[in-house]
Amino acid sequence: MHVGTIMESRDATFFESFFPMKDTHSSSSQPSEIIPSSITPPEQTKHTHEHVTKEDVSETPRRSKRQRMAKSFSDDFTVYHVDDTPKSISEAYASPDADYWKEAVGSEMDSIIANGTWEVTERPYGCKPVGCKWMFKKKLRPDGTIEKYKARLVAKRYTQKEGEDFFNTYSSVARLTTIRVLPSLAASHGLLVHQMDVKTDFLNGELDEEIYMDQPDGFVVEGQEGKVCKLLKSLYGLKQAPKQWHEKFDKTLTSAGFAVNEADKCVYHRHGGGEGVILCLYVDDILIFGTDLEVINEVKSFLSQNFDMKDLGVADVILNIKLIRGTIELGLHYTGYPAVLEGYSDSNWISDVDEIKATSGYVFTLGGGAVSWRSYKQIILTRSTMEAELTALDTANVEAEWLRDLLMDLPIVEKPIPAILMNCDNQTVIVKVNSSKDNMKSSRHVKRRLKSVRKLRNSGVITLDYIQTARNLADPFTKGLSRNVIDNASKEMGLRPM
């Protein structure tokens, strides 16, 4: 195993002064003895001590009599000192990788010019243009080698003034839960899944505001040094850039007959003649779910005509989502069965004298795997296990209702959608919800949650069922359990070896 440590240069200097790195070019594997510079060698210390006067005794530094051991890292660890990313275009052009950085800068400028991002013009009187800077990054492979050199021209957003350079910055982004639900549905309905990437996505947005920007370093037009760039399109770094990009994408798709999902505004679908396609946008990544390859290729062609796209083919790694090292060999597997949404809710009432709020957890499965889960501290105080369980169930039902709305607006899902089965291991809660009496001696917050759960039950959104604690998949989200219990619950949630 190799552990990479990235640090600033000053930290690296401090680090190396105490723990020198192994010279990888040396043929000897033996670590050199470390003698801090502030310590006098033994023979010199002996000679100096003979000349120490009584007045100097109190000023003599105290030495440790412990035997000094040579320090080194074992072969299991490798220290990487990564601090050569240029901070400016001048640094990039003066670095050993100058040719690669020049190519990256040229590619970025080609995209900007081809997109008609700005025009050079006189600076209006009283106008203070927005600044810009070059950002550089090395895209690394999992093994640490360099895959690509990337350069991006970014507007200095901190110089923008609200009401002048921007008004609204809100932008929708697909929920990660949606990104798990859709592959689960693909497994249940036999859909093909492809992926595309939008190159320079934020450059596609149309600007509503009039924004002027300084000419970028390295590309100031000769003879027009005093002029500025009037932005015609959005640019990375602008506060409204994500919003403008999403609006442009939304307008493009809806004009082509795609409908927007009401539960997640970044999901689009088009269905007809036995064929259907679903698109999911996550910033610049697009997942395409289709009934056949022909309809997918048709959508790809449409997108490529409107945006600069990169076809990634069949989806493999979605949105670079990877598992944090303990379960690196495991992954969520959606078998497609059962093709119904099912929920589990649980709570662990105060189990520690230092705790004042209970812990809740829920998990929803679809198509044989988990699609949504959460573990969290409750925001209200509860006075019993029943109140804690009811509060957890109410929060889980909020997610259940949203998931139902998401599925309702997808044409591939069979209608009507049955009530979502919510599994709870507290029988008192189930009795309270099914009863019409309100004789609880609880706070108004708990009573309000009881009414909310009853409303969803009576309207057919959910149905409650008792489940033994040992079979409740939400149990591991609320408390520490044995490894055997965790493993069994993980399997039930679709976690399998890759």
Salt bridges, closest charged atoms under 4 A:
ASP75 OD1 - LYS22 NZ 3.15
ASP84 OD2 - LYS138 NZ 3.02
ASP97 OD2 - LYS138 NZ 3.41
GLU122 OE2 - LYS227 NZ 3.81
GLU206 OE2 - LYS248 NZ 3.56
GLU210 OE2 - LYS230 NZ 3.85
GLU247 OE2 - LYS243 NZ 2.81
GLU262 OE1 - LYS265 NZ 2.92
GLU298 OE2 - ARG270 NH2 3.65
ASP311 OD1 - LYS300 NZ 2.97
ASP346 OD2 - LYS479 NZ 3.48
GLU355 OE1 - LYS377 NZ 2.65
ASP394 OD2 - ARG449 NE 3.86
GLU399 OE2 - ARG175 NH2 3.01
ASP438 OD1 - ARG454 NH1 2.39
ASP475 OD1 - LYS479 NZ 2.40
ASP487 OD1 - ARG483 NH1 3.58
